[in-house]
Amino acid sequence: MPTPVTEVPAADSETAARHFEEMLTFETDCWDMHESLKMQDQDFILVDVRSPDMFEQGHIDGAINIPHGKMIGSRMAKYPAGKTFAVYCAGPHCNGANKAAVRLARLGLPVKMMIGGITGWLDEGFELTRIMATTE
């Protein structure tokens, strides 16, 4: 008798590999972001899509703040062409990063979402910057 885990059979290996590889084209995680932020030549722009007030209360060092509702073509055009935008919000209970990713993709910009957001960042034991920062 199957358990609730196996009641719906797992996909065949080829289908599973294709699915999970595709997920990586849409997402990054907190650990990979933390490691990438240590590198001098970053090939991405980290964007906190929460409100300016939330950003000031604590954000990932190196992030800029652009609330997802303010992501319009004229604003985003000032960033280097071809740079990938990595967006995050409060955490799994928040869809702000999803909304930002949709906006950026519709503007024709490369985008990934950092899964976990601030909640995931803190769960990994990483620190937030809690100083006043300029909102982009």
SVG drawing of the C-alpha trace seen along z (x, -y; Angstrom):
<svg xmlns="http://www.w3.org/2000/svg" viewBox="-2 -58 39 60">
<polyline fill="none" stroke="black" stroke-width="0.4" points="0.0,0.0 1.5,-3.4 2.2,-6.1 1.0,-9.7 4.5,-10.4 4.4,-7.7 0.6,-7.7 1.5,-9.8 4.5,-8.2 7.8,-10.2 8.5,-11.4 11.0,-9.4 14.6,-10.5 14.8,-12.5 11.7,-14.4 12.8,-15.1 16.2,-16.3 14.7,-18.7 12.2,-20.0 14.8,-20.7 17.3,-22.1 14.6,-24.5 13.9,-25.6 17.5,-26.7 17.0,-29.1 14.3,-30.9 15.7,-30.8 18.7,-31.1 19.0,-30.5 20.3,-32.4 23.5,-30.4 24.5,-30.9 23.6,-34.6 25.8,-35.0 28.7,-33.3 28.2,-35.4 28.1,-38.7 31.7,-37.9 33.0,-38.1 34.4,-41.3 32.9,-41.1 29.2,-40.5 27.2,-39.7 23.9,-40.5 22.1,-43.3 20.5,-42.4 17.1,-44.1 15.1,-44.2 11.5,-44.8 10.0,-45.6 8.9,-49.0 11.6,-51.6 10.6,-51.4 11.2,-47.7 14.4,-48.1 15.7,-50.5 14.8,-48.2 17.1,-45.5 18.2,-44.4 21.0,-42.3 24.2,-44.2 24.8,-45.1 21.1,-45.2 19.3,-48.2 15.7,-49.0 13.2,-49.2 9.6,-48.2 8.1,-46.0 5.4,-48.6 8.1,-51.1 9.8,-48.9 9.1,-50.7 11.0,-50.8 12.5,-54.2 13.8,-53.4 15.2,-50.0 16.9,-51.4 19.6,-53.0 21.1,-49.7 23.7,-47.9 22.2,-45.8 22.5,-42.1 22.9,-42.2 20.7,-39.7 18.4,-41.1 18.1,-38.9 15.0,-39.9 13.9,-39.1 11.1,-40.1 10.1,-39.2 10.0,-35.5 7.9,-32.5 4.7,-34.2 5.3,-37.2 4.8,-37.3 6.5,-40.6 9.5,-39.0 7.3,-37.0 5.5,-40.3 8.9,-41.9 10.2,-39.0 7.1,-39.2 7.6,-43.0 11.3,-42.6 10.7,-39.7 8.0,-41.7 10.5,-44.5 12.8,-42.0 15.3,-41.9 17.0,-38.8 15.7,-37.9 16.0,-35.3 14.2,-35.2 16.1,-34.5 13.9,-31.9 13.4,-32.3 13.8,-36.1 14.7,-37.8 13.3,-34.9 15.5,-32.4 18.5,-34.7 18.1,-34.9 17.4,-31.1 20.8,-30.5 22.4,-32.6 23.3,-35.5 23.2,-39.1 21.1,-42.1 22.4,-45.6 20.3,-47.9 21.6,-51.3 19.8,-53.9 20.3,-53.4 19.4,-55.3 16.3,-54.1 16.9,-53.8"/>
</svg>
